[in-house]
Amino acid sequence: MKNFLKVTCKYQKIGSIYEILEAYGDYSRKQKGILKAVLTYVTKPEEAQKEKMEDFLRREFGAKEVILTLREDKSLIGGFILSAGDKEFDWSLRGRYNNLRQKLTRR
C-alpha cells in the first residue's frame, strides 16, 4: 500500500484516489462474482421480497453473490427501481407514467 501511495503521489494522481480505489473494488468484486446493486424504493421491502430481488439479480447477471444497497425515494410515487451494472429495471409509478407519456406524444 505504501508503494501504491508513493506512485500516485509521484504521478500527481492522489486527488483521484477515491476513484482508483472504487475501480479496484469493482474489479475485485467482478473477479469474485459479486454484484453490487442499488434498490431505490418508496416502501421498504420485506426480507422475503429483498431475497427474491437478489435471486433475480443472480440469475440475470450470473453472479454468485449480490450486495444490495437500499435507498428511499418518495418521488417514485410507488414501486421501485433496481439498478445493477449498466442495467436499470424500473417498476416505479413515476417511470411507468413517463413511459406512457412518451408513447402518447410520439403518435
C-alpha positions as CSV (number, residue, x, y, z in Angstrom):
1,M,0.0,0.0,0.0
2,K,2.9,2.3,0.8
3,N,4.4,1.9,-2.6
4,F,1.0,2.4,-4.3
5,L,0.6,5.7,-2.5
6,K,4.1,6.8,-3.5
7,V,3.3,6.1,-7.2
8,T,0.0,8.0,-7.0
9,C,1.9,11.0,-5.5
10,K,4.7,10.7,-8.0
11,Y,2.3,11.0,-10.9
12,Q,0.1,13.6,-9.2
13,K,-2.9,11.3,-9.1
14,I,-3.5,11.4,-5.3
15,G,-6.6,13.6,-6.0
16,S,-8.1,10.6,-7.8
17,I,-7.5,8.1,-5.0
18,Y,-11.2,7.6,-4.3
19,E,-12.0,6.8,-8.0
20,I,-8.9,4.5,-8.1
21,L,-10.0,2.6,-5.0
22,E,-13.6,2.3,-6.2
23,A,-12.4,1.0,-9.6
24,Y,-10.2,-1.6,-7.8
25,G,-13.2,-2.6,-5.6
26,D,-15.4,-3.1,-8.7
27,Y,-12.7,-5.2,-10.4
28,S,-12.1,-7.3,-7.3
29,R,-15.9,-7.9,-6.9
30,K,-16.2,-8.8,-10.5
31,Q,-13.4,-11.4,-10.2
32,K,-15.1,-12.9,-7.2
33,G,-18.6,-13.0,-8.9
34,I,-20.0,-10.4,-6.6
35,L,-22.6,-7.9,-8.0
36,K,-23.2,-4.5,-6.5
37,A,-26.8,-3.3,-6.9
38,V,-29.0,-0.4,-5.7
39,L,-32.7,-0.7,-4.8
40,T,-34.5,2.6,-4.8
41,Y,-37.9,2.3,-3.2
42,V,-40.9,4.2,-1.7
43,T,-41.9,1.5,0.8
44,K,-39.0,-0.6,2.3
45,P,-39.3,-4.2,1.0
46,E,-39.7,-7.1,3.4
47,E,-36.9,-9.6,3.8
48,A,-38.6,-12.2,1.5
49,Q,-39.0,-9.6,-1.2
50,K,-35.4,-8.5,-0.9
51,E,-34.3,-12.1,-1.2
52,K,-36.4,-12.6,-4.4
53,M,-34.8,-9.5,-5.9
54,E,-31.3,-10.8,-5.0
55,D,-32.2,-14.2,-6.6
56,F,-33.4,-12.3,-9.8
57,L,-30.1,-10.4,-10.0
58,R,-28.0,-13.6,-9.5
59,R,-29.9,-15.2,-12.4
60,E,-29.8,-12.1,-14.6
61,F,-26.1,-11.4,-14.2
62,G,-24.7,-14.8,-13.3
63,A,-23.4,-13.6,-10.0
64,K,-22.5,-15.8,-7.0
65,E,-23.4,-13.1,-4.5
66,V,-25.3,-9.8,-4.5
67,I,-24.6,-6.7,-2.4
68,L,-27.9,-4.8,-2.3
69,T,-27.9,-1.2,-1.2
70,L,-31.3,0.2,-0.2
71,R,-32.2,3.8,-0.9
72,E,-35.5,5.5,-0.1
73,D,-37.0,8.0,-2.7
74,K,-40.6,9.2,-2.2
75,S,-40.6,10.9,-5.6
76,L,-41.1,7.5,-7.2
77,I,-44.7,7.7,-6.1
78,G,-44.9,3.9,-5.8
79,G,-42.9,0.8,-6.8
80,F,-39.1,0.6,-7.0
81,I,-36.1,0.9,-9.3
82,L,-33.4,-1.9,-9.3
83,S,-30.1,-0.8,-10.7
84,A,-27.1,-3.1,-11.3
85,G,-24.2,-2.9,-13.7
86,D,-25.3,-0.9,-16.7
87,K,-29.0,-2.1,-16.4
88,E,-31.9,-0.4,-14.7
89,F,-35.2,-2.2,-14.0
90,D,-37.8,0.5,-13.4
91,W,-41.0,-0.7,-11.8
92,S,-41.9,2.6,-10.3
93,L,-45.1,4.5,-10.9
94,R,-43.1,7.6,-12.0
95,G,-41.2,5.5,-14.6
96,R,-44.4,3.9,-15.9
97,Y,-46.0,7.4,-16.1
98,N,-43.1,8.7,-18.1
99,N,-43.1,5.8,-20.5
100,L,-46.8,6.2,-21.1
101,R,-46.4,9.9,-21.7
102,Q,-43.6,9.3,-24.2
103,K,-45.7,6.7,-26.1
104,L,-48.6,9.1,-26.3
105,T,-46.6,12.1,-27.5
106,R,-44.9,10.0,-30.3
107,R,-48.2,9.3,-32.0
